[in-house]
Amino acid sequence: MEALNNYRQLNSCDIAKQVTAMIKTSSGNITLNECADALSYHPNYISRVLKREKGMSFTDMVNEEKLKIAKYMLLTTQDPIAEISARLNYNNVQNFIRFFKTQVGITPLAFRKEHRE
């Protein structure tokens, strides 16, 4: 029984690492179902593994990656907010601005101005 638990723990860790890598590689533009298909697991199983191993949901992990990329782009490029939004696969720039403000507390433009001065 202990060997089975150890195997499951190692397997869970590997799954979490693989999903994390897939999210990073895709710049957050991947779905739970796509990850599940690529790894040949059920999406619910992957969700449980991520919650146990990382303490967060798949959606939270994707949002974290997109936020990291958005911040980097805001600070290192002169690209308009709409272009950054499009690169992150937001259909509407207002959705991106709302997401960013909810996560960071300020708009992308305010973030850019605050951290560039």
N, C-alpha and C positions, 0 to 999 in steps of 0.2 A: 504494500500500500504506500509506503514511504517513497519507494522508487517511482511509482506512478505519479505521486504528488510532485516529486522533483522534476520529472519529465514534463509535466504540465507547466510548472513554473518556468522552466527553460524555454519551452515552446511559446508560452505567453510573452516572455521577454523578447523572443525573436520576432513574433508577430508585431508587437508594439514598435520594435525597431524598423521593421520593414514598412509598416504603415507610415511612420514618421518620415522615412526616407522618400516614400512615394509622394507624400504631401510636399516635402521640400523640392523634390525634382519637378513636380508639376506647378510649383509656385502657388499652391493652394487651390489649383483648378482641377480638382478631382472629387468624385463623390464616394461615399461609403460603399455603394454597390460596385463601383469600378474597382476599388481596393479589394473588396470581398471576392469579386470574380478573378482578379489577378492572383490572389493568394489561395483560391479554392476553399474559402470558408464562408459561412453564412454571415451576413451583415450584423445580425444580432450578437453573434459570438465575438466578432471583432469589437463591437461596441463595449461588450462586457470586459474584454481583455484590456482595452484602452482605459476604461474607467478604473480598473483594478491596478494596472501598471503605471499609468500616467496621472491618474486622478482627475482626468478631464474627458469630455466627450470628443468624438470625431469632429463635430462642428466647431467646438472650441479650439481644437488644434489647427483646423483650417483657417479659422479667423485669426488666430495668433500669427500664423505664417503670412497671411495677407497683410496684416497690420505691420509686421516687421518689414516686408517688402515696400509697403506704402511709405513708411517713415524713411527708409533708405532712399527711395526715389525722390521724396520731397526735399531731402537734405543734399542730395548729390546731383540733381538735375534741375534744369530750368523748365522742364515739361509742365504744361498746363495741368491743372487738377483733372480736367476732363480726359486728358490723354492717359494720365496715371490710372484713373478710374477704368478706362477702356482696357488697359493692359492687364488689370486685375479681374477682367471679365465682369464688370458691373455694367448692366444694360442701361442704367440711368445714373448720371453723375450725382444726383441728389441722394440716391441710395448709398453711394459710397461716402458722401459727406456725412450723412446721418450715422452710418456705421462707425466712421472714424471718430466723430464727435462723441458718440456713446462710449466708445472704448477709451479715448484719450482725454476727453473733457473739453477739447477745443476743436475748431474746424481745421481741415488740412492746411488752408492758407495761413491761419493764425499760427499753427505749428511751425510751418516753414519760416514765417517771419520771426517768431520767437527764438528759434534755434539757429538762425543764420546771423543774427545780430550780435 
